[in-house]
Amino acid sequence: MALSSTIKGEISEYLKSLIPSVIASLNKLTLNDILYHKNPLIREMFYDTPREFISFFVMERIERSFVTTMGNVIENIVEILVKSQGGEIVGTKKDWKPYDLKFRLKDGKQYWLEIKSILEQNNSNKRSITTYKDNARLQGKEFRLCIYYPTKLTSKEEYILIGKEFWSFVGGHDSTQSEVFKLIRNTAKDFSFKDLIENRTELLLKEYTVANT
């Protein structure tokens, strides 16, 4: 069945709760951080345009905050979805390592997941995935390598779930991906990234101007 209004509300509230931490991270970026803890050659590139120089690092900070947060975001949304279809989370995050998530579905099987944004892997990653898959099999568990964003492939192994296939698996319905992505898109409607960046840039630029007057 499609996601209920209760589950949608839970996911939406969770997504909105992340924004304050991103803003807090951005507000911790100081002029001192930029001037003395960043690559000095970049400062030389923007020597005559301090606004662009400061804005560059403000945007970098907000991007890194989201990238750092996004891994946990997906895992937590998956937990909500698994529970919504009658599944059970097995243990806690410390019990899952080196996997990203462990849960049991109504089919009685326990699934151990590795969750990624893209499928591209280097040789080291491929060896790790093989180890994870073999370890799960030896313990009688089902391993799944999950790619949460749609990726076109001509062929893949059965244990790899990509895009809609992954979201349908954890959410129990073919519409799960479109519903979750819609909730993610709606998260940005209540605030402006542009305003966040411009406001922090303006404040730091004033400090820079005073310090160099």
C-alpha positions, 0 to 999 in steps of 0.5 A, a space after each residue: 500500500 502507498 504511504 499513509 498520511 501518518 508515515 508521510 508526516 513522520 518523514 516530513 517532520 524528520 526532514 524539517 528537523 535537519 534544517 536547524 543543524 545545517 544552519 547552526 553549522 553554517 553560523 559556526 563558520 567564522 572569518 578566522 576559519 576562512 582566512 587562516 584554515 583554508 587554502 591561501 591560494 584560493 584567497 589569492 584567486 579572489 584577492 580583488 573580490 572578497 565577497 566572492 572569496 567569502 561566499 565560496 567558503 560559505 557555500 562550501 560549508 553548507 554543501 558539506 553539512 548536507 553531504 554529511 547529514 544525507 547518509 543518516 537521512 536515508 538510513 533513518 527514512 528507511 527505518 521509518 519505511 520498514 516499520 510502516 510495512 510491519 518490519 522490525 529493526 534489528 539492534 541499533 547502529 552500533 550492532 549494524 557495523 560494518 553494514 548500514 542497517 539490519 532489519 527483518 521483514 514479514 517474510 521472516 528473513 533478516 536483511 543486512 544493507 549497504 546503502 550508497 548514493 551511486 553504484 560506482 566502486 573502486 577495487 577496494 569497495 568491490 572487495 568490501 562488498 564481496 566480504 559483506 555479502 559472503 559474511 551475511 550468507 554464512 550467517 544465514 542473512 540476506 545481503 542487499 547493496 542498495 543505491 537510493 538514487 535512480 541509475 541506469 544499468 544494462 545488467 546487475 546482480 540480483 542482490 543489488 537494488 537500485 532506485 525505485 526497486 530499492 524504495 519499493 523493497 523498503 517501503 512495500 509499494 511501487 510509489 515509495 520512491 516518488 512519494 519520498 522524493 516529493 517529501 524531500 523536495 518539499 523540505 526546502 519550501 519553507 526556507 531559502 538556501 540563497 538567503 542563508 548564503 547571502 546573509 552569512 556572506 554579508 555578515 562575514 564580509 562586514 567583519 573582513 572590511 572592518 579588519 582590513 580598514 
